[in-house]
């Protein structure tokens, strides 16, 4: 299952408050939310976005 569209409409990067790209396809097997401004990737685990800056991975 994927994140609901109405949730994706309101989610923003917790660091810069900018837009997030929702990724569900390869190359990464897991669902992710990506902030291009901060260059951070937020994981989605069991349909729950992990929006903690300390847990985000840089790219």
PASE-969188 format. One record per residue: x, y, z of N, C-alpha, C, O, CB in turn. Coordinates in nm, 2 decimals, padded with zeros to 4 digits. Atoms other than C-alpha are relative to their C-alpha. Glycine has a CB too. Layout:
# PASE-969188
  neast nnorth    nup caeast canorth   caup  ceast cnorth    cup  oeast onorth    oup cbeast cbnorth   cbup
      X      Y      Z      X       Y      Z      X      Y      Z      X      Y      Z      X       Y      Z
...
This chain:
# PASE-969188
  neast nnorth    nup caeast canorth   caup  ceast cnorth    cup  oeast onorth    oup cbeast cbnorth   cbup
  00.08 -00.12  00.00  00.00   00.00  00.00  00.09  00.12  00.00  00.20  00.12  00.04 -00.10   00.00  00.12
 -00.08 -00.13  00.01  00.11   00.36 -00.06 -00.06  00.11  00.08 -00.18  00.09  00.13  00.01   00.04 -00.15
  00.06 -00.11 -00.07  00.06   00.69  00.11 -00.12  00.06 -00.07 -00.11  00.07 -00.19  00.11   00.11  00.03
  00.12 -00.06  00.06 -00.28   00.85  00.05  00.04  00.13 -00.07  00.12  00.21 -00.01 -00.11   00.02  00.10
 -00.02 -00.13  00.07 -00.28   01.14 -00.20 -00.03  00.12  00.08  00.05  00.22  00.07 -00.08   00.00 -00.13
  00.03 -00.12 -00.08 -00.44   01.38  00.05  00.11  00.02  00.10  00.13  00.14  00.14 -00.14  -00.02  00.07
 -00.11 -00.01 -00.09 -00.15   01.31  00.29  00.12  00.06 -00.07  00.19  00.15 -00.02  00.03  -00.13  00.07
 -00.11 -00.05  00.08  00.11   01.37  00.02 -00.02  00.15 -00.03  00.08  00.22 -00.05  00.01  -00.08 -00.13
  00.03 -00.14  00.03 -00.06   01.70 -00.06  00.04  00.10  00.11  00.08  00.21  00.09 -00.14   00.02 -00.03
 -00.03 -00.09 -00.11  00.01   01.84  00.29  00.14 -00.02  00.06  00.19  00.06  00.14 -00.10  -00.02  00.11
 -00.13  00.02 -00.05  00.35   01.69  00.37  00.11  00.09 -00.06  00.11  00.11 -00.18  00.04  -00.15 -00.02
 -00.11 -00.09  00.04  00.65   01.92  00.35  00.13 -00.05  00.07  00.12 -00.12  00.17 -00.02   00.15  00.02
 -00.13  00.03 -00.07  01.02   01.88  00.44  00.00  00.07  00.14 -00.03  00.19  00.15  00.12   00.05 -00.08
  00.00 -00.06 -00.13  01.05   01.94  00.82  00.12  00.10  00.02  00.11  00.18  00.11  00.01  -00.11  00.10
 -00.11 -00.09 -00.02  01.38   02.12  00.77 -00.02  00.13 -00.07  00.00  00.24 -00.01  00.13  -00.07 -00.06
  00.01 -00.12  00.08  01.31   02.37  00.49 -00.15  00.04 -00.03 -00.17  00.15 -00.08  00.07  -00.01 -00.12
  00.14 -00.02  00.03  00.93   02.34  00.46 -00.03  00.00 -00.15 -00.14  00.05 -00.19 -00.05   00.13  00.06
  00.02  00.00  00.15  00.97   02.28  00.09 -00.07 -00.13 -00.04 -00.10 -00.21  00.04  00.14   00.00 -00.07
  00.07  00.12  00.06  00.80   02.02 -00.14  00.08 -00.12  00.01  00.21 -00.12  00.01 -00.04   00.03 -00.14
 -00.07  00.13  00.00  00.88   01.65 -00.13 -00.04 -00.08 -00.12 -00.16 -00.07 -00.17 -00.04  -00.07  00.13
  00.03  00.09  00.11  00.90   01.41 -00.41 -00.03 -00.14  00.06  00.05 -00.19  00.14  00.12  -00.01 -00.11
  00.03  00.13 -00.05  00.73   01.08 -00.35  00.05 -00.11 -00.09  00.02 -00.11 -00.21 -00.16  -00.02  00.02
 -00.06  00.11  00.09  00.93   00.78 -00.48 -00.05 -00.14  00.05 -00.04 -00.17  00.17  00.16   00.01  00.01
  00.04  00.14 -00.03  00.80   00.43 -00.50  00.06 -00.10 -00.09  00.05 -00.22 -00.07 -00.15  -00.01 -00.01
 -00.06  00.09  00.10  00.99   00.28 -00.79  00.15 -00.01  00.01  00.21  00.06  00.09 -00.03   00.05 -00.14
 -00.14  00.02 -00.01  01.34   00.15 -00.84  00.07  00.13 -00.05  00.00  00.21 -00.12  00.04  -00.12 -00.10
 -00.10  00.10 -00.04  01.63   00.21 -00.81 -00.01 -00.04  00.15  00.04 -00.15  00.18  00.14   00.05 -00.02
  00.02  00.03 -00.14  01.54   00.21 -00.44 -00.12 -00.09  00.02 -00.23 -00.05 -00.03  00.00   00.12  00.09
  00.12  00.09 -00.02  01.31  -00.08 -00.33 -00.10  00.06  00.09 -00.22  00.02  00.09  00.05  -00.13  00.04
  00.09 -00.05 -00.10  01.15   00.12 -00.05 -00.06  00.13 -00.04 -00.01  00.20 -00.12  00.07   00.02  00.14
  00.07 -00.13  00.02  00.90   00.40 -00.05  00.08  00.11  00.07  00.12  00.09  00.18 -00.15  -00.01  00.05
 -00.08 -00.11 -00.05  01.07   00.74  00.01 -00.07  00.13 -00.03 -00.14  00.15 -00.12  00.14  -00.01 -00.05
  00.04 -00.14  00.03  01.00   01.11  00.04  00.14  00.07 -00.01  00.22  00.06  00.08 -00.09   00.06  00.11
 -00.13 -00.06  00.03  01.28   01.32 -00.11 -00.01  00.15  00.00 -00.10  00.21 -00.07  00.06  -00.05 -00.13
  00.00 -00.15  00.01  01.36   01.69 -00.05  00.13  00.03 -00.08  00.24  00.00 -00.04  00.01   00.07  00.14
 -00.11 -00.04  00.08  01.58   01.82 -00.33  00.08  00.12  00.05  00.20  00.13  00.02 -00.05   00.02 -00.15
 -00.06 -00.12 -00.06  01.65   02.15 -00.16  00.10 -00.03  00.11  00.21  00.02  00.11 -00.10   00.10  00.05
 -00.09  00.04 -00.11  01.80   01.99  00.15  00.08 -00.12 -00.03  00.18 -00.15  00.04 -00.08  -00.03  00.12
 -00.07  00.12  00.04  01.92   01.68 -00.03 -00.01 -00.11  00.10  00.09 -00.17  00.14  00.15   00.03 -00.04
  00.03  00.10 -00.11  01.76   01.45  00.23 -00.11 -00.09 -00.05 -00.20 -00.06 -00.13 -00.05   00.07  00.13
  00.10  00.10  00.03  01.56   01.13  00.19 -00.06 -00.05  00.13  00.01 -00.09  00.22  00.07  -00.12 -00.08
  00.08  00.04 -00.12  01.29   01.05  00.45 -00.06 -00.14 -00.04 -00.13 -00.15 -00.14 -00.11   00.10  00.04
  00.05  00.13  00.03  01.20   00.68  00.47 -00.15 -00.01  00.04 -00.21  00.08  00.11  00.07  -00.10  00.09
  00.14  00.03 -00.03  00.84   00.55  00.47  00.00 -00.15  00.05  00.03 -00.24 -00.03 -00.10   00.02 -00.12
  00.00  00.13 -00.05  00.80   00.24  00.69 -00.14 -00.04  00.05 -00.20  00.03  00.13  00.10  -00.01  00.12
  00.14  00.05 -00.03  00.47   00.04  00.71 -00.10  00.11 -00.02 -00.19  00.13  00.06 -00.01  -00.05  00.14
  00.09 -00.11  00.04  00.30   00.34  00.53  00.00  00.11  00.10 -00.10  00.19  00.10 -00.14  -00.06 -00.01
 -00.01 -00.11 -00.09  00.42   00.58  00.80  00.13  00.08 -00.04  00.24  00.02 -00.03  00.01  -00.05  00.15
 -00.12 -00.08  00.03  00.65   00.86  00.69  00.08  00.04  00.12  00.03  00.09  00.22 -00.04   00.13 -00.08
 -00.09 -00.04 -00.11  00.95   00.91  00.92  00.06  00.13 -00.03  00.16  00.15 -00.10  00.11  -00.11  00.02
 -00.03 -00.14  00.03  00.98   01.29  00.91  00.09  00.06  00.11  00.07  00.18  00.14 -00.13   00.08 -00.01
 -00.09 -00.05 -00.09  01.26   01.32  01.16  00.13  00.04 -00.07  00.19 -00.04 -00.14  00.03  -00.10  00.11
 -00.12 -00.05  00.08  01.56   01.53  01.03  00.12 -00.09  00.04  00.20 -00.12 -00.05  00.03   00.14  00.04
 -00.11  00.08 -00.04  01.80   01.32  01.23  00.00 -00.14 -00.06  00.10 -00.21 -00.07  00.01  -00.02  00.15
  00.01  00.13  00.06  01.67   01.00  01.07  00.01  00.00 -00.15  00.02 -00.10 -00.22 -00.14  -00.06  00.04
 -00.01 -00.01  00.15  01.69   01.13  00.71  00.14 -00.03 -00.05  00.24 -00.01  00.03 -00.04   00.14 -00.04
 -00.12  00.03  00.06  01.96   01.02  00.48  00.04  00.10 -00.11 -00.04  00.13 -00.19  00.00  -00.15 -00.06
 -00.04 -00.10  00.10  02.16   01.27  00.27  00.03 -00.08 -00.13  00.06 -00.20 -00.13  00.13   00.07  00.04
 -00.03  00.06  00.13  02.21   01.20 -00.10  00.09  00.10 -00.08  00.12  00.06 -00.19 -00.12  -00.04 -00.08
